[in-house]
Amino acid sequence: GASCRVLSLQGSLVFLVSGLVVLGYAAALSTQPTYQGVIRVVCGAAAGKLCEVCFLLNLFMISVALLRVVGDQLEKLCDSLYPNGTLSGAPLPPPWYVDQRFTLSALCVLVIFPPSVPREIGFQKYSSILGTLAACYLTLVIVLKYYLQAESLGLPEPPQPSRAFSWASIFSVIPTICFGFQCHEACVAIYSSMRNQSFAHWVAVSVVSMLICLLIYSLTGLYGYLTFGKAVASDVLMSYPGNDPVVIVARLLFGVSIITIYPIVVLLSR
């Protein structure tokens, strides 16, 4: 039920904030600028090597997952621009330049690669601000759609909250929540680039950042579920009509919010 989800979200948030605080403290003690360096100094050379392998594997999996999401949004955008595209089921094939293989390749070369060139993570704060604003717009659209256009979308009745409590349902969603809030790979590099590296300042930054993420994610998930009920797609934007201009802009900005993550992932992978 809803109480299980709220409890799991709160527990995951405490766990994730604690991890950020511990990593910041370890970075301060070890004076290492990288995650792997901190593990190597604190836990030993063998643990450092294992951390490097797991670190790269984790970043690779994050990149694949995010690229898959971007690909879905591109496909939906192309279908809205070309009604005879792949999603409409029409017999005419889409133009070659809206094929996902071309659009994703062009996106990686022209959009993702240029901001990935700088080797200083402090430079990425500008793109991260843009990504945060894009995520806020997405949340605003979902909330307003629920209140303003629920009837025009032909939606079912709002789902009734379940009172059933299950520990299994709590633990089943924790991995997904942790992935959504995941930023621990970059926290050591971010801490090293801060001018004020006091522990109290780092704790405040970690808590405020996670609370902002909590607000954005909670509103998006809550109102997406209230709008579509159990029929909501795993990617909530896929539940909205493809020809809605407001949703089209939301898809574009959602893609922007994901694309801004890639320069940080590339930097950490070097």
C-alpha positions in Angstrom: 0.0 0.0 0.0 0.9 3.7 0.1 2.2 3.4 3.6 4.7 0.7 2.5 6.0 2.9 -0.3 6.4 5.9 2.0 8.2 3.9 4.6 10.5 2.3 2.1 11.2 5.7 0.6 12.1 7.2 4.0 14.3 4.3 4.9 16.1 4.4 1.6 16.6 8.1 1.9 18.2 7.8 5.4 20.4 5.0 4.0 21.5 7.0 1.0 22.2 10.2 2.9 24.2 8.2 5.5 26.3 6.8 2.6 27.0 10.3 1.3 28.0 11.5 4.7 30.3 8.5 5.3 32.0 8.9 1.9 32.5 12.6 2.4 34.1 11.9 5.8 36.3 9.2 4.3 37.4 11.5 1.5 38.3 14.2 4.0 40.5 11.7 6.0 42.2 10.1 3.0 42.6 13.4 1.0 41.9 11.4 -2.2 40.0 13.0 -5.1 38.4 9.8 -6.4 36.1 7.2 -5.1 38.5 4.4 -5.9 41.4 6.3 -4.2 39.3 6.6 -1.0 38.6 2.9 -0.9 42.2 2.1 -1.6 43.5 4.2 1.3 40.8 3.2 3.7 40.3 -0.5 2.9 43.6 -1.5 1.3 45.0 -2.1 -2.2 43.0 -5.3 -2.9 39.7 -3.6 -2.0 40.7 -0.7 -4.2 41.2 -2.9 -7.2 37.9 -4.7 -6.7 36.3 -1.3 -6.3 37.7 -0.1 -9.6 36.1 -3.1 -11.4 32.7 -2.7 -9.7 32.8 1.1 -10.2 33.3 0.8 -14.0 30.7 -2.0 -14.2 28.2 0.1 -12.3 28.8 3.2 -14.5 28.4 1.1 -17.6 25.0 -0.3 -16.4 23.9 3.2 -15.5 24.8 4.5 -19.0 23.0 1.7 -20.7 19.8 2.2 -18.6 19.7 5.9 -19.1 20.4 5.6 -22.9 17.5 3.1 -23.1 15.2 5.7 -21.5 16.5 8.4 -23.9 15.8 6.1 -26.8 12.2 5.5 -25.7 11.6 9.3 -25.5 13.2 9.8 -29.0 11.0 7.1 -30.4 7.9 8.7 -28.9 8.9 12.2 -30.2 9.6 10.9 -33.7 6.2 9.2 -33.7 4.5 12.5 -32.7 6.3 14.4 -35.5 5.7 11.6 -38.1 2.4 9.9 -37.4 3.3 7.1 -39.9 6.3 6.2 -37.7 7.1 3.0 -35.9 4.6 3.3 -33.0 1.5 4.1 -35.0 1.4 0.8 -36.9 1.0 2.5 -40.3 2.5 0.6 -43.3 4.7 3.5 -44.4 8.2 3.3 -42.9 9.6 6.4 -41.1 12.3 8.5 -42.7 15.8 7.3 -42.1 16.7 10.3 -40.0 14.1 9.4 -37.3 15.4 5.8 -37.0 16.5 5.2 -33.4 19.9 3.9 -34.4 20.7 7.2 -36.2 19.1 9.5 -33.7 20.9 7.9 -30.7 24.2 7.9 -32.5 23.8 11.6 -33.5 22.8 12.4 -30.0 25.9 10.8 -28.5 28.3 12.4 -30.9 26.8 15.9 -31.1 25.2 16.4 -27.7 26.7 14.1 -25.1 30.3 14.0 -26.2 31.1 17.8 -26.3 30.3 18.5 -22.6 32.1 15.3 -21.6 35.5 16.7 -22.8 36.3 18.9 -19.7 38.1 16.9 -17.0 36.9 19.1 -14.1 33.7 18.1 -12.4 33.0 21.6 -11.3 32.3 22.5 -14.9 29.4 20.1 -14.9 27.4 22.2 -12.4 26.1 24.3 -15.2 24.6 21.4 -17.1 23.4 19.9 -13.8 21.4 23.0 -13.1 19.8 22.7 -16.5 19.0 19.1 -15.8 17.4 19.9 -12.5 15.2 22.7 -14.0 14.1 20.2 -16.7 13.2 17.7 -14.0 11.2 20.3 -12.2 9.3 21.1 -15.4 8.4 17.5 -15.9 7.1 17.3 -12.3 5.1 20.4 -12.8 3.5 19.1 -16.0 2.5 15.8 -14.4 0.9 17.6 -11.4 -1.0 20.1 -13.5 -2.1 17.4 -15.9 -3.7 15.6 -13.0 -5.7 18.6 -11.9 -6.5 20.2 -15.2 -6.9 17.4 -17.8 -7.9 14.2 -16.0 -11.3 14.1 -17.7 -10.0 14.8 -21.2 -7.5 12.0 -21.0 -10.3 9.5 -20.3 -8.7 8.2 -17.2 -10.0 5.6 -14.8 -11.2 6.4 -11.3 -8.3 7.3 -9.0 -6.9 4.2 -7.3 -8.0 3.4 -3.8 -5.2 3.2 -1.3 -4.5 -0.3 0.0 -4.2 -0.8 3.7 -2.3 -4.1 3.4 1.2 -3.9 4.9 3.9 -6.2 3.6 7.6 -6.1 4.4 8.2 -7.9 1.1 6.6 -5.0 -0.8 8.9 -2.6 1.0 12.1 -4.4 0.2 11.0 -5.0 -3.4 11.0 -1.3 -4.3 14.2 -0.3 -2.3 16.6 -1.2 -5.2 14.6 0.9 -7.6 14.5 3.8 -5.2 18.3 3.6 -4.5 19.0 3.6 -8.3 16.9 6.7 -8.7 18.7 8.5 -5.9 22.1 7.1 -6.9 24.9 9.7 -6.9 27.5 8.1 -4.6 29.9 7.5 -7.5 30.4 11.2 -8.0 30.2 12.3 -4.3 34.0 12.0 -3.7 34.8 14.0 -6.8 32.2 16.6 -5.9 33.5 16.9 -2.4 37.1 17.3 -3.7 35.9 20.2 -5.9 34.1 22.1 -3.2 35.7 25.3 -1.9 34.3 24.8 1.6 35.2 21.2 2.5 34.1 21.3 6.1 32.2 18.2 7.3 29.1 20.2 8.4 28.9 21.9 5.0 29.1 18.5 3.3 26.3 17.1 5.5 24.1 20.1 4.7 24.7 19.8 1.0 23.9 16.0 1.1 20.7 16.4 3.0 19.4 19.3 1.0 20.2 17.6 -2.3 18.5 14.4 -1.3 15.4 16.3 -0.1 15.1 18.1 -3.4 15.3 14.7 -5.2 12.8 13.3 -2.8 10.3 16.1 -3.6 10.7 15.8 -7.3 10.5 12.0 -7.4 7.7 11.8 -4.9 5.5 14.3 -6.7 6.2 12.7 -10.1 5.5 9.2 -8.9 2.5 10.1 -6.8 0.6 12.2 -9.4 1.6 9.8 -12.2 0.0 7.0 -10.3 -3.0 9.0 -9.2 -3.6 10.0 -12.9 -3.4 6.6 -14.5 -3.7 4.2 -11.7 -2.4 0.7 -12.4 -2.4 1.5 -16.1 0.5 3.9 -15.7 3.6 3.0 -17.8 6.9 2.4 -16.2 8.0 5.6 -18.0 5.1 7.9 -17.0 5.5 10.1 -20.0 4.6 7.1 -22.2 1.1 7.2 -20.7 0.3 10.6 -22.2 -0.8 11.3 -25.7 2.1 11.7 -28.1 0.6 14.8 -29.8 0.3 17.0 -26.7 2.7 20.0 -27.1 3.2 20.4 -23.4 4.1 16.7 -23.1 6.4 16.9 -26.1 8.3 19.7 -24.4 8.4 17.6 -21.2 9.9 14.7 -23.2 12.5 17.0 -24.6 13.4 18.4 -21.2 13.3 14.9 -19.7 15.9 13.8 -22.2 17.9 16.9 -21.4 17.9 16.0 -17.7 19.2 12.6 -18.5 21.8 13.7 -21.0 23.3 16.1 -18.4 24.2 13.0 -16.4 26.4 11.5 -19.1 29.3 14.0 -18.8 29.6 13.2 -15.1 29.5 9.4 -15.9 32.2 9.8 -18.6 34.4 11.9 -16.3 34.2 9.3 -13.5 35.0 6.5 -15.9 38.3 8.0 -17.0 
